[in-house]
């Protein structure tokens, strides 16, 4: 390790301690912390920019190119679309009215925060009439440049997983899970990670109709958790709300040998369900055949062809 690398590590360690201390010293024992808007700037948490904000003067020494590291993210629900709950969020890459280079620099600075395992401050206005802002301590767990999403978790400690770990189709398939999560926090975390991984795997597009509107997309379990289905990404489909409902209601299934969408004899048919893609064979990464076989057999037992 050379002197420059040692300096970068030392700077990031100091920044980690600084950010944890800032959050710790905000009054309150639980997350989120409530902060007046004028105090956000005083604390060095946020300075009024939409999307991601970084204090380049303080963080430029932590990167080789001096680009800096993201300090905070503003959750508006207007300029940027988010999947948000009290335990974390899925945050879309910023697409502001500024230059693409500006947005890209913020995106890269946020990835750097993840790689360095530095928390960012996630700031949200709870209601339109709120006089204070909620502040969470967030950790960048993963990102995807195609679906343009960040996965952020809230907590006082960094996640144990390697930042932006990918799903390998050669890994053993986890088909069932008897360890179903009972508390709301664990369920929220599990569901959000599953949704992010499904969105990343299938490029944020409904498999059956090509719709790309984030708010209308659902990560659907092939074998549902209620039937001991796992959160393995290969046990999932990415469907719009209509096709998610149709699948869970048993209006169609997927032939595990041909990947063809198969409908009930009594209907509704392909046209009635507005299905454009008649099979999944074109997908570069497909659901696991074991999961498809399970659903197919369940479906056939109720819908003899």
N, C-alpha and C positions, 0 to 999 in steps of 0.2 A: 504494500500500500504506500503510495507516494504522499508527499506533504499536502498536496492539493486535496486529495481524497480524504485525508485525515481532517483537514480544515472543514470540508463540507459536512462530514459526520458530526464534528464538534458543533458547528453552527446549527445543524438540524436538531441535535440533542438540546441545545440551549433554547431553541424555538419551541420544542415540545414542552419543556418545563415552563416556559413563559405562557404558552396558551392554556395549559392546565391551571396555572396559578391565576390567570385572568378570570377563568370561568369559576374557579373555586371561590374567589373573592367577591363575586357577585352575590348579594344577599339572597338567601333562600337555600333550602335543604334538598329540594327535589328539582327534577328537570321537567319542563323548561324553567329557566330563570326569567323573571319579568324585569325588563329594563326600559327606562325612558328613552325615547328616540335621541335626545340630545346627549345622553350618556354613552350611546353606542360609539360615537366618534371619539369621545374622551377616553374610552377604554381601548381604542384601537381595534374595535371589532368590525366596524362597518362605516363606510364614508359616503353613502348615498348612491352608489352605482347599482344599476340593475344587474341581475344575474350574479356572477361571481365577482368578488372584489379581492384585490391583493395589494398589500403594502409593499411595493417594490423596493422602496428605500430600506426596509428592514429585512426583506427576504431574498434580495438579489444575490447575497453571498452564499446561498444554499444550493445554487445551481451553477453548472459550468458556464452557461451562456448569460448568466445574470438576469434571466427572465423572471425570476421570483416564484413564489408559491402562494396559492390561493389562501386567503384568510377567512373569507366568509361567503355564504350564498344566501341570497334573498329569495324567499318563497312568496310569490305574489298570487299565483293561481290565475293570473291574467296574461302577463307577458310571456310566461313560461308555464307549460303544463306539467303537473307533478302528481305522482301517486304518493300520498302523504298520510302518515298516522303518527301516533305518539312515540313510536319506536324506530322510525326511520322513513326514508322516502326513495322513490325512483325519480330522478331529476333529469329532464331533457336538456340536451346541450343548448346553450344560448344561441339564438338567432336574432340579434338585435338589429337596429337600424344603422349601426356603425359598420365599419369595414369588416370583411370576413377575417382579415388578419388580426383584428382586435379580438373577435370572438375566439379564434383559434389559439391565441396567446393565453386567454383565460382558461380554455379547455385544457391546454397542456399544463398550465400551472396547477390545475385541479388534479390532473393525473399525477403530477409530481408530489402533491400532498399525500396521495394514496401510497405511492411508492416509498415515500419517506416515513409513512405511518404517522403523519401529523394530522391532528384533528382540525376541522374547520368549524366556524361558528355558523349555525343555520338560523337565520332570522326570519320571523314570520309575524305578520300583524293578525292577531287572532280573529278580530271582527272589524268591520268597516268603521266602527265607532271607538275602537280601542285607543287609549292614550298611551299604552305601553306596548312593547314588542316582546314576544316570546323568543328566547334564545336557547337553542339546543347545541350540545357538543356532538358534532358529526364526524364520522370516519368514512373515507372513500374506500369502499370494498371492491368495487369492480366498475368497468365501463365498457362501452362498445361503440365503435365509430360508425358502424353501419346503421344500427338502430338509434344511434345518437343518444345514449342513455348512461347515466351514472347511478350506481346503487350506493346509497348512503345509509349507514346505521347510526343510531344515537346511543351514547353511553359514555362512561368515564374512562373506559379502557379500550385500547385498540383491539379489533377483532383478531382472533388467532390465525385465521386463514391467510394464505399468501395473497397479497393484493392482485386482483384481476386474474385469479386462477381460472382456467378454462375447463370445459367438459370434454372428456376424451371418450369417444365411442368404443374404444377398445377396453375401457375399464369394465369390470364385472357389473352386470345390470342388477340394480336393487329393485326387485319387483314388488315386494310387500314390506310393510312396516307395521309391526305390532305396537311400537312405542308411539302411540298417538299423543299429541301435545294437548294438555288439559288447560293450561293457563292462557289468558288472552295475549299476553306479551309474546310468549313462545310461538303461538299461532300466527300472530302478525308478522313476526320475523320470518318464519318458515314460508308463509304465503307470499311475502314480498320477494324473497330470494327465488322462489319457484317462478314467480311471474317475470322477474328480470331475466332469469336464465332462458325461459321460453321465448321471451321477446328477442333476446340476443340470438338464440339458435335459429329462429325462423324470421329474422330480419324485420320484425315489427309489421308483419303483413298477415291478414287472415288467410289461412291455407286454402279456403274454399271460394272466396269472392274477391280477394286482393285488396280489401279495404285497409287503409293505413292510418286511420284516426285512432290515436292512442287511447282516448277515452272509451272507444267502442270495442276494444280488444280484450279478450279474456284468456287467461292461461287455464286451460281445461285439463283436468286429470282424465286419462283414459280409464284406468282403474281408480275410482275415487277413494279418498281417504276413509270414507264411511265403510268401504269394503276392503280396508287395510292396504289400499294403494299407497305407494311411496311417492316421495317428492323427487325421485330421479327424473331428470329432464326428459329422458326417453319415454317416460310414462305421461307425456303431455302433448297437447295440441295447442296451437294458437288460433283462436276463432273469434269472429265478431260476436256481439251479443246474441244476434239471431241464431247463428249456427251453433253457438255454445248451448243455447236453450234447446235447439233441435236435437243435438247430440245427447245431452243429458236426459231428454225425454224419450230417447230411443227411436226417433223418427228415421234414423239411418245409422249404418255402421260402416266400417272400413274393412274390406276383404284383406286379410293378412298376407295372402299369396300374391295378389295383383295390385293391392293398394287402391282398388276401385271403390268409389262410394256406392253403397247399395241401399236401396230404399224399401220400405214396407210395401207389400202388394196393395194395401188399401190407401197408400199415399200418406202424406203429400209427396209429390215427385220433385225432380231436380228443378224444374221451372218454378214450381210453387215456392220452393225454398230459396230461390235466387242463387243457386250454386253454379259458379262459373267453371271451377276446376273439378273435373269428374273423377280424377284420381290423384294420388300423392306421389306417383312414381317419379315426377319431375323434381322432387325435393332433393337437394344434395345431401341433406342429413334427415333421416326419417325416424319416426317413432320406432321403438323396439318391437319386433315381431311378437314377442311374448305378451306384451301389453295388448297389442292389437288382437291376438288370438283370444285372450281372455274376454275382451269386450265382444268380439265376433260370436263366440260361443254363447255368451249371455244373451246376446241379441237374437241369435237363431232360435234359442229355446222359447222365445216369445213370438218370433216372426218366421215361421217355417216358409221357405221359398218354394 
